[in-house]
C-alpha cells in the first residue's frame, strides 16, 4: 500500500500545519498551492522555489494524486465529458460546457447517489461512497490539464456547478473543503459568485451552508406539492416542501445578496401544466428566486418523456408574466449522455443506502 500523503485537496491551513510538522516555514503552503493549482505541476522536483532538500523530502513522503481519465467524449456542441477513475473499482463523470461568455464545469460529489430521484440516471445506479476533497478538486485539476489551460494559460473555466453525480450536502465537509480551494486566490481564484451548489433538498445542509458559505444555492424542486415531489424526489418524504421552503427563506435572510435558483424538470403530463406554473408562483412567494426550466433528458429504462416545446414555452411565459426570472436551460451534450440527469459513471454499487446512513 502506498503510504505517501496526498497533498491534493488539503487547504492552506492543513498544509501550513503539515509544513510546520516537518520543520519548514508555513509560507511553503502558498508556494505549493500555486505550483499545483495555478501551474499544474505535480512533480515536486520541478517546484523550483522550494529548496532542493525540501523537494527531495516531499518526493519521498508525499504525492499529488488525482483522478485519472479513463475515457473522453466530445459532443457536436463542444461539450466534453470525462470518465474518471477514483480507485480501482469506481468511476465518476465530469462535464465541461463551453459557451460564448463562460465555461462551466459540472463536478460530481459522490460515487453514485443515494437519493434515487426517479427522473435521474445517476440515482438509478445506486450509491457507493463519498468523494474525498482531493477527488472533488481533482476534477477541476484534471479538466484544466485536459483543456490545455496550464499549457496555454487560458481561462476557459469560469463557473463551477456542483451538479454532477451525487448530493453535495451529504458530503458537506469534503465538498466545502474543495470549494474553498477553488476560491483561494493562491489556487484557482474562482469567485464565489461563479460557484453554484445544487441540492435535492437536504434541509439541515441548507441551514449549515447558510452559516458557512456564500456560494450560490440551487434547489432541485420539480414539483409544487408533496405528493408528486415524494415520487420524483423521495427525500421529500423526510424534508417536505414546508421545511424545504423555510430553509430557503432562512438562507435568503442570511445571504440577502443571493438569489436562489429553483430547478424544474419538464415531464410530459406530470408537472408541466400552466396550472402547475401558477402554483409554483404561489409556492415561491417571499423568496428571491430564479427558475431554471430543464427539458427532461431521456435515459435507458426511464418511464418519463420530455414536455414538448409548446408546453415548455407556455409554462415559462406564465412565470415571466408573474415577474419571476425564468430561463429554459439549453440541452447540452445529450448525444454523449452528458446532459442534466444523464450522468451514470461506472462503478460497483452497494445496495441502495437509506438516507440515514450518510451523515451531514
C-alpha positions in Angstrom: 0.0 0.0 0.0 1.3 3.5 -0.9 1.7 5.3 2.4 2.6 8.7 0.9 0.3 11.5 2.0 -1.7 13.0 -0.8 -1.3 16.8 -0.7 -4.0 17.4 -3.3 -7.2 18.7 -1.7 -5.5 19.9 1.5 -6.4 23.5 2.3 -4.0 26.2 3.2 -4.3 25.7 6.9 -3.8 22.0 6.7 -0.7 22.5 4.5 0.7 25.1 6.9 0.4 22.6 9.7 2.0 19.9 7.6 5.0 22.0 6.7 5.4 23.1 10.3 5.4 19.5 11.4 8.3 18.7 9.0 10.2 21.7 10.2 9.5 24.0 7.3 8.1 27.5 7.2 4.3 27.7 7.0 4.5 30.0 3.9 5.5 27.0 1.9 1.8 26.2 1.8 1.1 29.1 -0.5 4.0 28.2 -2.8 2.8 24.6 -3.1 -0.8 25.6 -3.7 0.4 27.9 -6.6 2.5 25.1 -8.1 -0.3 22.6 -8.1 -3.4 24.6 -9.0 -2.0 27.6 -11.0 0.7 25.8 -12.9 -0.5 22.2 -12.9 2.9 20.9 -11.5 2.7 17.5 -9.8 6.4 16.6 -9.7 8.0 18.2 -6.6 11.4 18.3 -8.3 10.0 20.9 -10.7 8.9 23.3 -7.9 12.0 25.4 -8.2 11.3 28.0 -5.5 11.4 25.2 -2.9 14.8 24.1 -1.6 16.3 21.0 -3.1 16.2 19.3 0.3 12.5 20.0 0.7 11.8 18.8 -2.8 13.6 15.6 -2.1 11.8 15.1 1.2 8.4 15.7 -0.4 9.2 13.2 -3.2 9.9 10.6 -0.5 6.9 11.2 1.7 4.2 12.9 -0.3 2.4 12.8 -3.7 -0.1 14.8 -5.8 -2.6 12.1 -6.6 -5.7 13.0 -8.7 -8.4 11.1 -10.7 -7.2 9.6 -13.9 -9.0 9.9 -17.3 -10.4 6.6 -18.5 -12.3 8.0 -21.5 -13.3 11.3 -23.0 -16.2 12.2 -25.3 -16.9 15.4 -27.2 -20.4 16.4 -28.2 -21.2 18.1 -31.5 -21.9 21.2 -29.4 -18.5 21.3 -27.9 -19.5 19.8 -24.5 -16.8 17.4 -23.2 -17.3 14.6 -20.7 -14.6 12.7 -18.9 -15.0 9.3 -17.2 -12.6 9.5 -14.3 -11.2 6.6 -12.2 -11.1 7.5 -8.5 -10.0 4.0 -7.4 -9.7 0.5 -9.0 -13.5 -0.1 -8.9 -15.1 3.3 -9.1 -15.6 5.9 -11.7 -17.3 9.3 -11.9 -18.2 11.7 -14.7 -17.2 15.3 -15.0 -18.6 17.6 -17.8 -17.3 20.8 -19.3 -19.9 23.1 -21.1 -18.4 25.9 -23.2 -20.4 28.9 -24.1 -19.6 32.2 -25.7 -19.3 34.2 -22.4 -18.3 31.4 -20.0 -17.1 27.9 -19.5 -18.9 25.8 -16.9 -17.5 22.7 -15.2 -20.1 20.3 -13.7 -18.5 18.4 -10.8 -19.5 15.2 -9.0 -19.5 14.9 -5.2 -20.3 11.2 -4.7 -19.8 7.9 -6.5 -23.5 7.3 -7.4 -26.2 8.9 -5.4 -28.4 7.5 -2.5 -31.4 9.9 -3.1 -32.9 7.9 -6.0 -34.7 10.7 -7.8 -36.9 9.0 -10.3 -36.0 11.1 -13.3 -32.3 10.9 -12.8 -30.0 8.3 -14.3 -27.4 8.6 -11.5 -29.9 7.7 -8.8 -30.9 4.5 -10.7 -27.3 3.3 -10.4 -27.2 3.1 -6.6 -24.6 4.6 -4.2 -21.1 3.6 -3.2 -19.3 6.3 -1.3 -18.5 10.0 -0.9 -15.7 11.5 -2.8 -12.7 12.9 -0.9 -11.8 16.6 -1.2 -8.9 15.6 -3.4 -11.2 13.7 -5.7 -13.5 16.7 -5.9 -10.9 19.4 -6.5 -9.1 16.8 -8.7 -11.9 17.0 -11.2 -11.2 20.7 -11.8 -7.4 20.0 -11.9 -7.9 17.2 -14.5 -10.2 19.4 -16.6 -7.5 22.1 -16.6 -5.0 19.6 -17.8 -7.3 18.1 -20.5 -8.3 21.5 -21.8 -4.7 22.8 -22.0 -5.3 25.5 -19.5 -2.0 25.0 -17.8 -0.1 24.8 -21.1 -1.7 27.8 -22.8 -2.6 29.9 -19.8 -6.2 30.3 -20.9 -9.1 30.9 -18.5 -11.6 28.5 -20.1 -13.3 27.5 -16.9 -15.1 30.5 -15.3 -18.0 28.8 -13.5 -18.4 25.7 -11.3 -21.6 23.8 -10.7 -21.8 21.1 -8.1 -24.5 19.3 -10.1 -22.7 16.2 -11.2 -23.2 12.7 -9.7 -24.3 12.7 -6.0 -25.9 15.0 -3.4 -23.3 17.6 -2.4 -24.8 18.3 1.0 -24.4 14.6 2.0 -20.7 15.1 1.6 -20.6 18.6 3.2 -17.1 18.6 4.7 -15.3 17.4 1.6 -17.4 19.5 -0.8 -16.8 22.7 1.2 -13.0 21.9 1.5 -12.8 21.6 -2.3 -15.0 24.7 -2.9 -12.8 26.8 -0.5 -9.7 25.7 -2.5 -11.5 26.7 -5.7 -12.0 30.2 -4.3 -8.5 30.5 -2.8 -6.5 33.2 -4.7 -3.4 31.1 -4.5 -5.2 28.2 -6.1 -7.9 28.7 -8.8 -9.2 32.1 -7.5 -12.8 31.5 -8.7 -15.3 34.0 -7.4 -18.0 32.6 -5.0 -20.5 34.3 -7.3 -19.5 31.8 -10.0 -19.9 28.7 -7.9 -23.3 27.0 -7.5 -24.2 24.1 -5.2 -27.3 22.2 -6.1 -29.2 20.1 -3.6 -32.3 17.9 -3.8 -33.4 19.4 -0.5 -31.2 18.3 2.4 -32.7 20.8 4.8 -30.1 20.5 7.6 -27.4 21.0 5.0 -29.0 24.2 3.7 -29.0 25.7 7.2 -25.4 24.7 7.6 -24.5 26.1 4.2 -26.1 29.4 5.1 -23.8 29.8 8.1 -20.6 28.7 6.4 -20.5 29.8 2.8 -21.8 32.5 0.4 -21.8 30.4 -2.8 -24.9 30.2 -5.0 -27.7 27.8 -3.9 -29.8 25.8 -6.3 -32.8 23.7 -5.3 -33.8 20.6 -7.3 -37.5 21.3 -6.9 -39.5 19.8 -9.8 -43.0 19.8 -8.1 -45.4 22.1 -6.3 -46.9 19.6 -3.9 -45.6 16.9 -1.6 -47.5 14.0 -3.2 -45.8 14.5 -6.6 -42.4 15.5 -5.1 -42.4 12.4 -2.9 -42.5 10.4 -6.2 -39.9 12.5 -8.1 -37.6 13.4 -5.2 -38.0 10.8 -2.5 -36.0 12.8 0.1 -39.1 15.0 0.2 -40.7 12.3 2.4 -38.1 13.3 5.1 -37.9 17.0 4.3 -41.3 18.1 2.8 -41.8 21.3 0.9 -42.8 23.3 4.0 -39.5 22.5 5.7 -37.5 23.0 2.5 -39.0 26.4 1.7 -38.5 27.5 5.3 -34.8 26.6 4.9 -34.6 28.6 1.6 -36.1 31.6 3.3 -33.6 31.3 6.1 -30.8 31.1 3.5 -32.1 34.2 1.7 -32.3 36.1 5.0 -28.7 35.2 6.0 -27.4 35.7 2.5 -29.5 38.7 1.2 -27.2 39.2 -1.8 -28.1 35.8 -3.2 -30.9 34.7 -5.5 -31.8 31.1 -5.1 -32.2 29.1 -8.3 -35.1 26.6 -8.4 -34.6 23.8 -10.9 -37.7 22.4 -12.5 -37.5 19.5 -14.9 -40.3 19.3 -17.5 -42.0 16.0 -17.5 -44.8 15.5 -20.1 -48.2 15.2 -18.5 -46.7 15.1 -15.0 -45.7 18.6 -13.8 -45.9 20.8 -17.0 -49.3 22.4 -17.0 -50.0 26.1 -16.8 -51.8 25.4 -13.5 -48.6 24.0 -12.1 -46.8 27.2 -13.2 -49.3 29.3 -11.2 -48.9 27.0 -8.2 -45.1 27.4 -8.5 -45.5 31.2 -8.4 -47.5 30.9 -5.1 -45.1 28.4 -3.7 -42.1 30.7 -4.1 -43.6 34.0 -2.8 -41.3 35.7 -0.4 -38.2 34.0 -1.8 -35.7 35.8 -4.1 -36.0 33.2 -6.8 -34.8 32.4 -10.3 -36.4 29.5 -12.1 -34.3 27.2 -14.3 -36.6 25.2 -16.5 -34.9 21.9 -17.6 -36.2 19.9 -20.5 -36.1 16.3 -19.4 -33.2 14.3 -20.9 -34.1 10.6 -21.6 -32.0 7.7 -20.4 -32.4 3.9 -20.6 -35.3 2.4 -18.6 -36.8 5.9 -17.9 -40.6 6.0 -17.8 -40.8 9.7 -18.4 -41.0 11.8 -21.6 -40.0 15.4 -22.1 -42.7 18.1 -22.4 -42.9 19.5 -25.9 -41.6 22.9 -26.8 -45.1 24.5 -26.8 -45.8 23.3 -23.2 -42.4 24.4 -22.0 -42.8 27.9 -23.6 -46.3 28.3 -22.1 -45.0 27.3 -18.6 -42.1 29.7 -18.9 -44.3 32.6 -20.1 -46.7 32.2 -17.1 -43.7 32.6 -14.7 -42.2 35.5 -16.6 -45.6 37.4 -16.6 -45.6 37.0 -12.8 -42.2 38.7 -12.6 -40.1 35.7 -11.9 -36.7 35.5 -13.6 -37.0 32.4 -15.7 -34.8 30.7 -18.2 -35.1 27.5 -20.2 -31.8 25.6 -20.0 -30.4 24.7 -23.3 -29.8 20.9 -23.5 -26.0 20.4 -23.9 -24.1 17.1 -24.5 -27.2 15.0 -24.9 -25.5 12.9 -27.7 -22.8 11.8 -25.3 -25.1 11.4 -22.3 -23.6 14.4 -20.6 -26.9 16.4 -20.2 -28.6 17.1 -16.9 -29.8 13.8 -15.3 -27.8 11.5 -17.6 -24.5 11.1 -15.7 -24.0 7.5 -14.7 -20.3 6.8 -14.3 -19.1 3.3 -13.9 -18.8 1.7 -10.5 -19.7 -1.4 -8.4 -22.6 -0.2 -6.3 -23.5 -1.4 -2.9 -27.2 -2.0 -2.2 -29.2 1.3 -2.2 -28.4 3.0 1.0 -31.0 4.7 3.2 -30.6 8.4 3.7 -29.9 7.9 7.4 -26.7 6.0 6.6 -25.0 9.1 5.2 -24.4 11.8 7.7 -24.1 15.5 7.2 
